Amino acid sequence: VGRPYLEGQAPCVAPIHRSPISAADHWLVAAQGEHASIAAFARLTLDLMALGAPPALLAEVQRAALDEVNHTSLCLDMATELGAEDPQLGPFPFHEPIVPCANAVAVAVACVREGCVGETVGACLAEIAVSQAQDPAVRAVLEQIVADEVRHAALSWRIVAWLVRNGDPAVRAAVEAELQRPLAVPPAPHLWGREQPDAAALQSMLADIHLAVLEPAAELLLAA
């Protein structure tokens, strides 16, 4: 449910070395995603520095990266509990040099897509999954991840608000356009375990999240 690390439009994750244990696979994939989020927040820090963001925002982004380190460990530990033998993440595949982006429009659009929408929806879905989790160990891990991802989502909205407030009208226009895009949320099967929602149930959840969370947040952002 974390923020992806993208090169172009392609998400990147580190390879994971483990024995094939199907029951643990969902958590191993989740560990790869959380691990990639560390890099995503590191890059976001550099982008915000290039745009002159205040230290308070930079500190929160750095704390979010540390949260993702912990989430990676939690997911690997859960995979181990489910039978994976000593899972290890390999070297991260950085194919492109990391160049800080000083384009406020590009940074704002990415932050809306990956944070305001992606992390907000991910956190909401994870909250629903917590309420349905039968395994106490799984529930405890999800509760910790949810609490952090809610903060990360809120941070994304604050970052975008800062960019809109300090940018030219093109930033606001780009943010408004991005918020109108249809939801496209990657699957997160580790949230649900054996009780994976069908397509109709997932669409119903997404519609509720859009109406109850995303629309009001977008209105507040653009009204400021």
C-alpha positions as CSV (number, residue, x, y, z in Angstrom):
1,V,0.0,0.0,0.0
2,G,3.0,2.2,-0.1
3,R,4.3,4.8,-2.7
4,P,5.9,3.1,-5.7
5,Y,9.3,3.9,-7.1
6,L,8.9,4.6,-10.8
7,E,11.4,4.9,-13.6
8,G,9.3,6.5,-16.3
9,Q,5.9,4.8,-15.7
10,A,7.4,1.5,-14.7
11,P,7.5,0.4,-11.1
12,C,10.8,-0.9,-9.8
13,V,11.3,-3.4,-7.0
14,A,14.4,-5.3,-5.7
15,P,14.6,-9.1,-6.4
16,I,13.8,-11.2,-3.4
17,H,15.6,-14.4,-2.6
18,R,13.6,-17.1,-0.8
19,S,12.4,-20.6,-1.1
20,P,9.0,-20.9,-2.9
21,I,6.3,-20.9,-0.2
22,S,2.9,-20.0,-1.7
23,A,1.3,-19.0,1.6
24,A,4.0,-16.4,2.1
25,D,4.2,-15.0,-1.4
26,H,1.7,-12.2,-0.9
27,W,3.7,-10.9,2.0
28,L,7.0,-11.2,0.0
29,V,5.5,-9.1,-2.8
30,A,4.3,-6.6,-0.2
31,A,7.9,-6.4,1.2
32,Q,9.2,-5.6,-2.2
33,G,6.7,-2.8,-2.6
34,E,7.4,-1.3,0.9
35,H,11.1,-1.5,0.2
36,A,10.6,0.4,-3.1
37,S,8.8,3.1,-1.1
38,I,12.0,3.9,0.8
39,A,13.6,4.9,-2.5
40,A,10.4,6.8,-3.6
41,F,10.4,8.9,-0.4
42,A,14.2,9.5,-0.7
43,R,13.7,10.8,-4.3
44,L,10.7,12.9,-3.1
45,T,13.0,14.5,-0.5
46,L,15.4,15.6,-3.2
47,D,12.6,16.9,-5.4
48,L,11.2,19.0,-2.6
49,M,14.7,20.3,-1.7
50,A,15.1,21.4,-5.3
51,L,11.8,23.3,-5.1
52,G,12.7,25.0,-1.8
53,A,10.4,23.1,0.5
54,P,10.5,24.1,4.2
55,P,12.4,21.8,6.7
56,A,9.2,20.7,8.4
57,L,8.0,19.0,5.2
58,L,11.4,17.5,4.5
59,A,11.5,16.0,8.0
60,E,8.1,14.4,7.5
61,V,9.1,12.8,4.2
62,Q,12.3,11.5,5.9
63,R,10.2,10.0,8.7
64,A,7.9,8.4,6.1
65,A,10.9,6.7,4.5
66,L,11.9,5.3,7.9
67,D,8.3,4.0,8.3
68,E,8.7,2.1,5.0
69,V,11.9,0.5,6.3
70,N,9.9,-0.8,9.2
71,H,7.1,-1.9,6.9
72,T,9.6,-3.9,4.9
73,S,10.8,-5.7,8.0
74,L,7.2,-6.4,9.1
75,C,6.3,-7.9,5.8
76,L,9.4,-10.1,5.7
77,D,8.7,-11.2,9.2
78,M,5.2,-12.1,8.4
79,A,6.4,-14.1,5.3
80,T,8.8,-16.0,7.6
81,E,5.9,-16.8,10.0
82,L,4.0,-18.3,7.1
83,G,6.9,-20.5,6.1
84,A,9.3,-18.5,3.9
85,E,12.9,-19.5,4.8
86,D,15.2,-16.5,5.4
87,P,13.7,-14.2,2.7
88,Q,16.2,-11.5,1.6
89,L,15.9,-8.5,-0.7
90,G,18.6,-8.2,-3.3
91,P,20.2,-5.1,-4.8
92,F,17.6,-2.5,-5.9
93,P,17.6,-2.1,-9.7
94,F,18.3,1.5,-10.3
95,H,18.5,1.6,-14.0
96,E,18.4,5.4,-14.4
97,P,20.4,8.1,-12.5
98,I,18.5,9.9,-9.8
99,V,18.1,13.5,-10.9
100,P,16.1,15.8,-8.6
101,C,13.1,17.3,-10.3
102,A,12.6,21.1,-9.9
103,N,9.5,21.1,-12.1
104,A,6.7,21.9,-9.6
105,V,4.0,20.7,-12.0
106,A,5.6,17.3,-12.5
107,V,6.3,16.9,-8.7
108,A,2.7,17.9,-7.9
109,V,1.2,15.5,-10.4
110,A,3.3,12.6,-9.2
111,C,2.4,13.4,-5.6
112,V,-1.3,13.5,-6.3
113,R,-1.1,10.2,-8.2
114,E,1.2,8.2,-5.9
115,G,0.3,9.9,-2.5
116,C,-3.0,11.8,-2.4
117,V,-4.8,9.0,-4.4
118,G,-2.6,5.9,-4.2
119,E,-1.6,6.1,-0.6
120,T,-5.0,7.4,0.5
121,V,-6.9,4.6,-1.3
122,G,-4.3,2.0,-0.1
123,A,-4.7,3.1,3.6
124,C,-8.5,3.0,3.3
125,L,-8.5,-0.5,1.8
126,A,-6.1,-1.6,4.5
127,E,-8.4,-0.2,7.2
128,I,-11.2,-2.3,5.7
129,A,-8.9,-5.4,5.6
130,V,-8.0,-4.9,9.3
131,S,-11.7,-5.1,10.2
132,Q,-12.0,-8.4,8.4
133,A,-8.6,-10.0,9.4
134,Q,-9.1,-13.2,11.4
135,D,-5.4,-13.9,12.3
136,P,-4.4,-11.7,15.3
137,A,-0.8,-11.5,14.0
138,V,-1.9,-10.3,10.6
139,R,-4.2,-7.8,12.1
140,A,-1.5,-6.4,14.3
141,V,0.9,-5.9,11.4
142,L,-1.9,-4.3,9.2
143,E,-2.9,-2.0,12.1
144,Q,0.7,-0.7,12.3
145,I,1.0,-0.2,8.6
146,V,-2.4,1.4,8.3
147,A,-1.6,4.0,11.0
148,D,1.6,5.0,9.2
149,E,0.0,5.0,5.7
150,V,-2.8,7.3,6.9
151,R,-0.1,9.8,8.0
152,H,1.8,9.4,4.7
153,A,-1.4,10.1,2.8
154,A,-2.1,13.2,4.8
155,L,1.5,14.3,4.2
156,S,0.9,14.0,0.5
157,W,-2.1,16.3,0.6
158,R,0.0,18.8,2.6
159,I,2.9,18.7,0.1
160,V,0.5,19.3,-2.8
161,A,-1.2,22.1,-0.9
162,W,2.3,23.7,-0.5
163,L,3.1,23.3,-4.2
164,V,-0.3,24.8,-5.2
165,R,0.1,27.7,-2.8
166,N,3.6,28.5,-3.9
167,G,3.4,27.6,-7.6
168,D,1.9,29.3,-10.6
169,P,-1.6,28.6,-12.0
170,A,-0.3,25.7,-14.0
171,V,0.4,23.7,-10.8
172,R,-3.2,24.1,-9.7
173,A,-4.6,23.2,-13.1
174,A,-2.4,20.1,-13.3
175,V,-3.4,19.0,-9.8
176,E,-7.1,19.5,-10.6
177,A,-6.8,17.5,-13.8
178,E,-4.9,14.7,-12.1
179,L,-7.6,14.4,-9.4
180,Q,-10.2,13.9,-12.1
181,R,-8.5,10.8,-13.5
182,P,-10.2,7.4,-12.9
183,L,-8.9,5.4,-10.0
184,A,-6.3,2.8,-10.9
185,V,-5.2,1.0,-7.8
186,P,-2.7,-2.0,-7.9
187,P,-3.9,-5.1,-6.2
188,A,-2.6,-5.8,-2.6
189,P,-3.5,-9.4,-2.0
190,H,-1.6,-9.5,1.3
191,L,-4.3,-7.3,2.8
192,W,-7.0,-9.9,2.4
193,G,-5.3,-13.3,2.8
194,R,-7.7,-16.0,1.8
195,E,-10.7,-13.7,1.7
196,Q,-9.8,-11.8,-1.5
197,P,-12.7,-9.5,-2.6
198,D,-14.1,-10.1,-6.0
199,A,-14.0,-7.3,-8.7
200,A,-17.5,-6.1,-7.8
201,A,-16.7,-5.8,-4.1
202,L,-13.5,-4.0,-4.8
203,Q,-15.1,-1.5,-7.1
204,S,-17.8,-0.9,-4.5
205,M,-15.1,-0.1,-1.9
206,L,-13.3,2.2,-4.3
207,A,-16.5,4.1,-5.1
208,D,-17.2,4.6,-1.4
209,I,-13.6,5.8,-0.8
210,H,-13.8,8.2,-3.7
211,L,-17.1,9.7,-2.4
212,A,-16.3,9.8,1.3
213,V,-12.6,10.6,1.3
214,L,-11.1,11.7,-2.0
215,E,-13.8,14.1,-3.2
216,P,-14.0,16.1,0.1
217,A,-10.2,16.2,0.4
218,A,-9.9,17.5,-3.2
219,E,-12.5,20.1,-2.6
220,L,-10.6,21.4,0.5
221,L,-7.3,21.4,-1.3
222,L,-8.6,23.4,-4.3
223,A,-10.6,25.8,-2.2
224,A,-7.6,26.9,-0.2
